[in-house]
Amino acid sequence: MDFTALDVLLSIANVSAAIPTLRKIRSTCFRTTYKMCVFITFTFCLAFTFYNRFFFYVKLSGLKLIIRIFVDIALTLLDYYILIGVYVFKEKWITLIKNLKRLESVPPKKKHPHLITIACTHFANISAIMYNTVLWARILKSTYYKAFSFELMQLHLKFLYNFIIYVILEMMISRYTFVKHLLTNQQKNIQVLKKCTYSVYLLKETVDIFNDLFGWPILFTVMYASLRILYCFESIIRDSAAARIHLILGDVAIILLYLLAVTAIILKCDHVTREAKAILKLCQNLKNTRRNEMLDKFFVITSDVLPTFSAAGFFTIRKSTIFSILSTISTFGIVVLQFKSLIIEMDEFKQRS
């Protein structure tokens, strides 16, 4: 992906006050006031939402109530981190974009594929959320809009931020791939080796900034997706017993939506790491075939600046993270099933008594 896709997403995010103004200009009174108004409005709407959601909480069973509360906490923490980051991480955002612009990339194979990707993903996201919104609005009537309508804004903000993360990762992959191609085709050229050395240094700095900016959002996204999938899984068990197919379809759509979002980000992080390791492996092969002092230095430098992605320092993001998440969800799912079975047995015992 090139900067066209990122510019589109950043423009939308800037209107939502989800990112800082990415130009080194002095903040005007209007920009500061606008961002503060968005923050205050967001806080007011969130307080109003939780106040009206109380009726919904009291009807939930113990375990499902706990899961639902943590789902809401994870989404709220993500949103506030994004909004507060507008004030805290402006310089990091500027450096990140500047680094990506300074690095050359492999041109896309197709013309404007990014616009199609954005449109299709946005359509799938809105379709799944709106389907569930219509279903629950019919069940809960006007109460649903008071308690959950603002959640649509929260989910849109989460989706937008996740897509920005995805596009930036795609751009990093393209830049690592360019270095690999450059090294493959012109490994004897000293100037090219110097350019490759500069590029891997700058890419490592870019990855470190990425971790600072998006480590916590990725952690909150994984937490939210895992808990929401578990919550939907419990609902599917309940709705299966009542043969409510339309609600089951809604829950399955949400599960697929969040599982695919988390999987896409994790796979892209892993892809960046693999591209960097491919450069190191290529350099090792070139070293074995010829003696070159500059090539030796490049190998040492590349091995020292291999990128690693971290979710706020809690765990390293790699392909195996997907299986860890699925394993955790499965374990909790089994606990939920056992808990539900125990409740059913207790109810049957009371009825016999």
C-alpha positions as CSV (number, residue, x, y, z in Angstrom):
1,M,0.0,0.0,0.0
2,D,1.2,3.5,-0.7
3,F,0.4,6.8,1.1
4,T,-3.0,7.2,-0.7
5,A,-4.6,4.7,1.6
6,L,-3.0,6.1,4.7
7,D,-3.9,9.6,3.8
8,V,-7.6,8.7,3.4
9,L,-7.6,7.0,6.8
10,L,-5.6,9.7,8.6
11,S,-8.0,12.4,7.2
12,I,-11.0,10.6,8.6
13,A,-9.2,10.0,11.9
14,N,-8.2,13.7,12.1
15,V,-11.9,14.7,11.8
16,S,-12.7,12.3,14.7
17,A,-9.8,13.9,16.7
18,A,-8.3,10.3,16.9
19,I,-4.8,11.5,15.8
20,P,-2.8,14.7,16.2
21,T,-2.4,17.2,13.3
22,L,0.6,15.7,11.5
23,R,2.2,18.9,10.5
24,K,4.8,20.8,12.4
25,I,2.8,23.9,12.9
26,R,1.8,25.7,16.0
27,S,-1.5,24.5,17.4
28,T,-4.2,27.1,16.9
29,C,-6.9,27.9,19.5
30,F,-9.5,26.3,17.2
31,R,-7.7,22.9,16.9
32,T,-7.1,22.7,20.6
33,T,-10.7,23.7,21.4
34,Y,-12.1,21.2,18.9
35,K,-10.1,18.3,20.3
36,M,-11.2,19.3,23.9
37,C,-14.8,19.4,22.8
38,V,-14.6,16.0,21.2
39,F,-13.0,14.6,24.4
40,I,-15.6,16.2,26.7
41,T,-18.5,15.1,24.4
42,F,-17.1,11.6,24.3
43,T,-16.9,11.5,28.1
44,F,-20.5,12.8,28.5
45,C,-21.9,10.4,26.0
46,L,-20.1,7.5,27.6
47,A,-21.4,8.4,31.1
48,F,-24.9,8.7,29.7
49,T,-24.5,5.3,28.0
50,F,-23.3,3.5,31.1
51,Y,-26.1,5.1,33.2
52,N,-28.7,3.7,30.8
53,R,-26.9,0.4,30.5
54,F,-27.4,-0.4,34.1
55,F,-30.8,-2.0,33.5
56,F,-29.0,-4.4,31.0
57,Y,-26.3,-5.3,33.5
58,V,-28.7,-6.3,36.3
59,K,-30.4,-8.9,34.1
60,L,-27.2,-10.8,33.3
61,S,-26.0,-13.9,35.1
62,G,-22.9,-13.7,37.3
63,L,-20.2,-14.9,34.8
64,K,-21.8,-13.2,31.8
65,L,-22.0,-10.0,33.8
66,I,-18.3,-10.1,34.6
67,I,-17.4,-10.8,30.9
68,R,-19.6,-8.0,29.7
69,I,-18.1,-5.5,32.2
70,F,-14.6,-6.4,31.1
71,V,-15.7,-6.1,27.4
72,D,-16.9,-2.5,28.1
73,I,-13.7,-1.7,30.1
74,A,-11.4,-2.9,27.3
75,L,-13.2,-0.8,24.7
76,T,-13.3,2.3,26.9
77,L,-9.6,2.0,27.7
78,L,-8.8,1.7,24.0
79,D,-10.9,4.8,23.1
80,Y,-9.4,6.9,25.9
81,Y,-5.9,5.9,25.0
82,I,-6.6,7.0,21.4
83,L,-8.0,10.3,22.5
84,I,-5.4,11.1,25.1
85,G,-2.6,10.0,22.6
86,V,-3.6,13.0,20.4
87,Y,-1.9,15.2,23.1
88,V,0.9,12.9,24.2
89,F,2.2,11.3,21.0
90,K,2.2,14.1,18.4
91,E,6.0,14.1,17.9
92,K,6.1,10.3,17.5
93,W,3.3,10.4,14.9
94,I,5.2,13.0,12.9
95,T,8.4,11.0,13.1
96,L,6.7,7.8,12.1
97,I,5.1,9.4,9.0
98,K,8.4,11.2,8.1
99,N,10.3,7.9,8.3
100,L,7.9,6.1,6.1
101,K,8.1,8.9,3.5
102,R,11.9,8.8,3.5
103,L,12.1,5.1,2.8
104,E,11.6,3.7,-0.7
105,S,9.1,0.9,-1.2
106,V,8.1,-1.8,-3.7
107,P,5.4,-0.4,-6.1
108,P,2.0,-2.1,-5.8
109,K,1.2,-4.7,-8.4
110,K,-2.3,-3.3,-9.0
111,K,-3.5,0.2,-9.4
112,H,-5.3,1.6,-6.3
113,P,-5.9,-1.8,-4.6
114,H,-5.9,0.0,-1.2
115,L,-9.1,1.9,-2.0
116,I,-10.9,-1.4,-2.8
117,T,-9.6,-2.9,0.4
118,I,-10.7,0.0,2.5
119,A,-14.2,0.0,0.9
120,C,-14.7,-3.7,1.2
121,T,-13.5,-4.0,4.8
122,H,-15.5,-0.9,5.8
123,F,-18.6,-2.4,4.2
124,A,-18.1,-5.8,6.0
125,N,-17.6,-4.1,9.4
126,I,-20.6,-1.8,9.0
127,S,-22.8,-4.7,7.8
128,A,-22.0,-7.0,10.7
129,I,-22.5,-4.2,13.3
130,M,-25.7,-2.8,11.7
131,Y,-27.2,-6.3,11.5
132,N,-26.8,-6.8,15.2
133,T,-28.0,-3.3,15.9
134,V,-31.3,-3.9,14.0
135,L,-31.8,-7.2,15.7
136,W,-31.3,-5.9,19.3
137,A,-33.2,-2.6,18.5
138,R,-36.3,-4.7,17.7
139,I,-35.9,-6.7,20.9
140,L,-35.1,-3.8,23.3
141,K,-36.9,-1.0,21.5
142,S,-35.9,2.6,22.4
143,T,-34.0,1.4,25.4
144,Y,-31.4,-0.1,23.1
145,Y,-30.6,3.3,21.5
146,K,-30.1,4.9,24.9
147,A,-27.8,2.1,26.2
148,F,-25.9,1.0,23.1
149,S,-26.1,3.6,20.3
150,F,-22.9,5.4,21.3
151,E,-21.1,2.0,21.2
152,L,-21.4,2.3,17.4
153,M,-19.2,5.3,17.5
154,Q,-16.7,3.5,19.8
155,L,-16.6,0.5,17.5
156,H,-16.1,2.8,14.5
157,L,-13.1,4.5,16.2
158,K,-11.6,1.1,17.1
159,F,-12.1,-0.1,13.5
160,L,-10.5,3.0,12.1
161,Y,-7.5,2.8,14.4
162,N,-7.0,-0.9,13.7
163,F,-7.1,-0.2,9.9
164,I,-4.5,2.5,10.3
165,I,-2.3,0.0,12.2
166,Y,-2.8,-2.5,9.4
167,V,-1.9,-0.1,6.6
168,I,1.2,1.1,8.4
169,L,2.4,-2.5,8.8
170,E,1.7,-3.1,5.1
171,M,3.9,-0.1,4.3
172,M,6.7,-1.4,6.5
173,I,6.6,-4.8,4.7
174,S,6.9,-3.0,1.4
175,R,9.9,-1.1,2.6
176,Y,11.7,-4.2,4.0
177,T,10.9,-6.0,0.7
178,F,12.5,-3.1,-1.3
179,V,15.7,-3.4,0.8
180,K,15.8,-7.2,0.0
181,H,15.3,-6.6,-3.7
182,L,18.0,-3.9,-3.7
183,L,20.4,-6.2,-1.9
184,T,19.6,-9.1,-4.3
185,N,20.2,-7.1,-7.5
186,Q,23.1,-4.8,-6.6
187,Q,25.0,-6.5,-3.7
188,K,28.4,-5.5,-5.1
189,N,27.7,-1.8,-5.1
190,I,29.1,-0.1,-2.0
191,Q,26.7,2.8,-2.2
192,V,23.8,0.4,-2.4
193,L,25.0,-1.4,0.7
194,K,25.3,1.9,2.5
195,K,21.7,2.7,1.4
196,C,20.5,-0.7,2.7
197,T,22.3,-0.1,6.0
198,Y,20.6,3.3,6.4
199,S,17.2,1.8,5.5
200,V,17.4,-1.0,8.1
201,Y,18.4,1.5,10.8
202,L,15.5,3.7,9.9
203,L,13.1,0.8,9.7
204,K,14.1,-0.4,13.2
205,E,13.5,3.1,14.5
206,T,10.1,3.1,12.8
207,V,9.2,-0.3,14.4
208,D,10.2,1.1,17.8
209,I,8.0,4.1,17.3
210,F,5.2,1.8,16.1
211,N,5.5,-0.2,19.4
212,D,5.3,3.0,21.4
213,L,2.2,4.3,19.6
214,F,0.3,1.1,19.0
215,G,1.5,-1.4,21.7
216,W,-1.3,-0.5,24.1
217,P,-4.1,-0.3,21.4
218,I,-3.1,-3.7,20.1
219,L,-3.3,-5.1,23.7
220,F,-6.7,-3.5,24.3
221,T,-7.9,-4.8,20.9
222,V,-6.8,-8.3,21.6
223,M,-8.4,-8.1,25.1
224,Y,-11.7,-6.7,23.7
225,A,-11.8,-9.2,20.8
226,S,-11.2,-12.2,23.1
227,L,-13.7,-11.2,25.7
228,R,-16.3,-10.2,23.0
229,I,-15.9,-13.6,21.3
230,L,-16.3,-15.3,24.6
231,Y,-19.4,-13.2,25.4
232,C,-20.9,-14.1,21.9
233,F,-20.0,-17.8,22.4
234,E,-22.1,-17.8,25.6
235,S,-25.0,-16.1,23.8
236,I,-24.8,-18.7,21.0
237,I,-25.2,-21.5,23.5
238,R,-28.2,-19.8,25.0
239,D,-29.8,-18.9,21.6
240,S,-29.2,-22.5,20.3
241,A,-31.4,-23.9,23.0
242,A,-34.1,-21.4,22.1
243,A,-33.6,-21.9,18.4
244,R,-33.1,-18.2,17.7
245,I,-31.2,-18.5,14.5
246,H,-31.2,-14.8,13.6
247,L,-29.4,-14.0,16.9
248,I,-26.9,-16.8,16.4
249,L,-26.0,-15.4,12.9
250,G,-25.4,-12.0,14.4
251,D,-23.1,-13.4,17.1
252,V,-21.2,-15.5,14.5
253,A,-20.7,-12.4,12.3
254,I,-19.3,-10.5,15.3
255,I,-17.0,-13.4,16.2
256,L,-15.6,-13.6,12.6
257,L,-15.2,-9.8,12.4
258,Y,-13.1,-9.4,15.5
259,L,-11.2,-12.7,15.0
260,L,-10.2,-11.6,11.5
261,A,-9.2,-8.1,12.6
262,V,-6.9,-9.4,15.3
263,T,-5.5,-12.1,13.1
264,A,-4.8,-9.7,10.3
265,I,-2.7,-7.4,12.6
266,I,-0.8,-10.2,14.1
267,L,0.0,-11.8,10.7
268,K,1.2,-8.4,9.4
269,C,3.5,-8.0,12.4
270,D,4.9,-11.5,11.8
271,H,5.3,-10.7,8.1
272,V,7.4,-7.6,8.9
273,T,9.7,-9.7,11.1
274,R,10.0,-12.4,8.4
275,E,11.0,-9.9,5.8
276,A,13.7,-8.6,8.0
277,K,15.0,-12.1,8.7
278,A,14.9,-12.8,5.0
279,I,17.3,-9.8,4.5
280,L,19.6,-11.3,7.1
281,K,19.5,-14.7,5.5
282,L,20.2,-13.2,2.1
283,C,23.2,-11.3,3.5
284,Q,24.5,-14.5,5.1
285,N,24.3,-16.3,1.8
286,L,26.1,-13.5,0.1
287,K,28.8,-13.5,2.7
288,N,29.4,-17.2,2.1
289,T,30.0,-16.7,-1.6
290,R,32.3,-13.7,-1.5
291,R,34.4,-11.6,0.9
292,N,33.3,-8.0,1.3
293,E,34.0,-5.9,4.4
294,M,31.0,-3.7,3.8
295,L,28.8,-6.8,3.5
296,D,30.2,-8.1,6.8
297,K,29.3,-4.8,8.5
298,F,25.8,-4.8,7.0
299,F,25.3,-8.4,8.3
300,V,26.3,-7.4,11.8
301,I,24.1,-4.2,11.7
302,T,21.1,-6.1,10.3
303,S,21.3,-8.8,13.0
304,D,21.4,-6.1,15.7
305,V,18.4,-4.2,14.4
306,L,16.0,-7.0,13.7
307,P,12.4,-5.8,14.5
308,T,10.2,-7.2,17.2
309,F,6.6,-6.2,17.9
310,S,5.3,-6.0,21.4
311,A,1.8,-5.5,22.9
312,A,2.8,-2.9,25.5
313,G,5.6,-5.2,26.7
314,F,3.1,-7.9,27.9
315,F,3.9,-10.3,25.1
316,T,5.8,-10.4,21.8
317,I,3.5,-10.4,18.7
318,R,4.3,-13.4,16.4
319,K,2.2,-15.9,14.5
320,S,2.0,-18.3,17.5
321,T,0.1,-15.5,19.4
322,I,-3.0,-16.4,17.3
323,F,-3.0,-19.9,18.7
324,S,-2.4,-18.6,22.2
325,I,-5.4,-16.4,21.9
326,L,-7.6,-19.2,20.5
327,S,-6.3,-21.5,23.3
328,T,-7.3,-19.0,26.0
329,I,-10.7,-18.4,24.4
330,S,-11.3,-22.2,24.2
331,T,-10.3,-22.7,27.8
332,F,-12.7,-20.0,29.0
333,G,-15.3,-21.4,26.7
334,I,-15.1,-24.8,28.4
335,V,-15.4,-23.1,31.8
336,V,-18.5,-21.2,30.6
337,L,-20.0,-24.5,29.4
338,Q,-19.3,-26.2,32.7
339,F,-20.7,-23.3,34.6
340,K,-23.9,-23.3,32.5
341,S,-24.3,-27.1,33.0
342,L,-23.9,-26.7,36.7
343,I,-26.6,-24.0,36.8
344,I,-29.0,-26.2,34.8
345,E,-28.4,-29.1,37.1
346,M,-29.0,-27.0,40.2
347,D,-32.3,-25.6,38.7
348,E,-33.4,-29.2,37.9
349,F,-32.6,-30.3,41.4
350,K,-34.6,-27.4,42.9
351,Q,-37.6,-28.3,40.7
352,R,-37.5,-31.9,41.9
353,S,-37.3,-30.7,45.5
